[in-house]
Amino acid sequence: MGTWSDPTSSGFLGGYGAAMDPLNIGGRPGGGTWSTGADVAGANQEQGGKKNTPAPPDYMGLANQMGDISQRNIEAQTAANRPDMNTPWGSTDWTKGADGTWTGNVSLSPEQQSIFDQQQSLQAGRTGLANTLLGSASDTLGTQADWSGLPAIGSGMEARNRAEDAIYGRASSRLDPMWQQREDATRTRLYNQGLREGDAAYDTAMGNMGRERTDAYSQAMNSAIAGGGTEMSRQFGQDLQGRQQSIAEILQQRGSTLNELQALLSGQQVGMPQMPGFMGAGQAQTPNLLGAAGQTYGAGLDAYNAQQAQTQGLMQGGMSLLPFLLSDERLKTDIRRLPIEALPGVPYASWKWKAGGHGFGVIAQDLEKVRPDLVVRGADGYLRVNYDGIGS
């Protein structure tokens, strides 16, 4: 696989010209130039009487061409998504400037334009009134709130004492005559029994009655104390509620102007008519020129390799002395490494021989880095490649 050139029998191949071409494939006894392969179309290209490998595509040019096509597709999609629209409320139209930028224009119908102007005027009036209220709000909010007039919150003790006295007074007003009557009745009963003060039975009976009366008054006092506590809590709650109400009124008074200002600024907003929607246009796909070129070039290389394999087979029958082909980078110029690999890390390449003619294959120095066993150095000091080993 590849090409070699030996312009003279004492040239790059030393004295091995005849041995390199025993079948006279190159067309010149004792040496000359030979090549194998087919171009992309399957026909050989002839330059100076030599058969050449297919020329690699201009990948950079194809990439630029794809970029241009993609840009044109975007511009076409943008234009398709800028339709002029007409509705009963108005119209929308687009214009493209000299620099390629688009400008959208919305025009309202006379009726909608009149409504829009009135709304704008009303909004301007609200804004002016809000500016007037802003000064008053600034004066009010610029000073601290006056809390000196807030009602005081009492401890509730006075209310408790009043409640206890009232409750106990009501109870004692009923207990006093009741126990006085019982004391008189008990004394009369004891007298009728012949008992007098100092008698044990008399003193016992009067003592029992006295303790019962004390329990009754103690119960009345406990009830008065409980009622006083309830009254104290109620009075404290009323005082607290009154104070909170006064605070709320002061804050509401301070914020009334601000609330009016807020109401003016958050009034009716100007509304624009809604244009009907539409289905946006999609972007056309950019043709994969790089992929197509790569496939076409790959097909050309396959054909070239097939013909080289055929030629190599013919040569192997009479070229037992030629297992390696000259492919030293130092003998070549205008080397172009292609994005196709013969082996991993070993790209195919095309070149011109410094002695004349074109060649295609692998560079011996590239192959030596990956498969040094497929490269040998001849007696002339130049590297040769075993293409049979690459294909095996």
Rosetta blueprint (number, residue, H / E / L):
1 M L
2 G L
3 T L
4 W E
5 S E
6 D E
7 P L
8 T L
9 S L
10 S L
11 G L
12 F L
13 L L
14 G L
15 G L
16 Y L
17 G H
18 A H
19 A H
20 M H
21 D L
22 P L
23 L L
24 N L
25 I L
26 G L
27 G L
28 R L
29 P L
30 G L
31 G L
32 G E
33 T E
34 W E
35 S L
36 T L
37 G L
38 A L
39 D L
40 V L
41 A L
42 G L
43 A L
44 N L
45 Q E
46 E E
47 Q E
48 G L
49 G L
50 K E
51 K E
52 N E
53 T L
54 P L
55 A L
56 P L
57 P L
58 D L
59 Y H
60 M H
61 G H
62 L H
63 A H
64 N H
65 Q H
66 M H
67 G H
68 D H
69 I H
70 S H
71 Q H
72 R H
73 N H
74 I H
75 E H
76 A H
77 Q H
78 T H
79 A H
80 A H
81 N L
82 R L
83 P L
84 D L
85 M E
86 N E
87 T E
88 P L
89 W L
90 G E
91 S E
92 T E
93 D E
94 W E
95 T E
96 K E
97 G L
98 A L
99 D L
100 G L
101 T L
102 W E
103 T E
104 G E
105 N E
106 V E
107 S E
108 L E
109 S L
110 P H
111 E H
112 Q H
113 Q H
114 S H
115 I H
116 F H
117 D H
118 Q H
119 Q H
120 Q H
121 S H
122 L H
123 Q H
124 A H
125 G H
126 R H
127 T H
128 G H
129 L H
130 A H
131 N H
132 T H
133 L H
134 L H
135 G H
136 S H
137 A H
138 S H
139 D H
140 T H
141 L H
142 G L
143 T L
144 Q L
145 A L
146 D L
147 W L
148 S L
149 G L
150 L L
151 P L
152 A L
153 I L
154 G L
155 S L
156 G L
157 M H
158 E H
159 A H
160 R H
161 N H
162 R H
163 A H
164 E H
165 D H
166 A H
167 I H
168 Y H
169 G H
170 R H
171 A H
172 S H
173 S H
174 R H
175 L H
176 D H
177 P H
178 M H
179 W H
180 Q H
181 Q H
182 R H
183 E H
184 D H
185 A H
186 T H
187 R H
188 T H
189 R H
190 L H
191 Y H
192 N H
193 Q L
194 G L
195 L L
196 R L
197 E L
198 G L
199 D L
200 A H
201 A H
202 Y H
203 D H
204 T H
205 A H
206 M H
207 G H
208 N H
209 M H
210 G H
211 R H
212 E H
213 R H
214 T H
215 D H
216 A H
217 Y H
218 S H
219 Q H
220 A H
221 M H
222 N H
223 S H
224 A H
225 I H
226 A H
227 G H
228 G H
229 G H
230 T H
231 E H
232 M H
233 S H
234 R H
235 Q H
236 F H
237 G H
238 Q H
239 D H
240 L H
241 Q H
242 G H
243 R H
244 Q H
245 Q H
246 S H
247 I H
248 A H
249 E H
250 I H
251 L H
252 Q H
253 Q H
254 R H
255 G H
256 S H
257 T H
258 L H
259 N H
260 E H
261 L H
262 Q H
263 A H
264 L H
265 L H
266 S L
267 G L
268 Q L
269 Q L
270 V L
271 G L
272 M L
273 P L
274 Q L
275 M L
276 P L
277 G L
278 F L
279 M L
280 G L
281 A L
282 G L
283 Q L
284 A L
285 Q L
286 T L
287 P L
288 N L
289 L H
290 L H
291 G H
292 A H
293 A H
294 G H
295 Q H
296 T H
297 Y H
298 G H
299 A H
300 G H
301 L H
302 D H
303 A H
304 Y H
305 N H
306 A H
307 Q H
308 Q H
309 A H
310 Q H
311 T H
312 Q H
313 G H
314 L H
315 M H
316 Q H
317 G H
318 G H
319 M L
320 S L
321 L L
322 L L
323 P L
324 F L
325 L E
326 L E
327 S L
328 D L
329 E H
330 R H
331 L H
332 K E
333 T E
334 D E
335 I E
336 R E
337 R E
338 L E
339 P E
340 I E
341 E E
342 A E
343 L E
344 P L
345 G L
346 V E
347 P E
348 Y E
349 A E
350 S E
351 W E
352 K E
353 W E
354 K L
355 A L
356 G L
357 G L
358 H E
359 G E
360 F E
361 G E
362 V L
363 I L
364 A H
365 Q H
366 D H
367 L H
368 E H
369 K H
370 V H
371 R L
372 P H
373 D H
374 L H
375 V E
376 V E
377 R E
378 G L
379 A L
380 D L
381 G L
382 Y L
383 L E
384 R E
385 V E
386 N L
387 Y H
388 D H
389 G H
390 I H
391 G H
392 S L
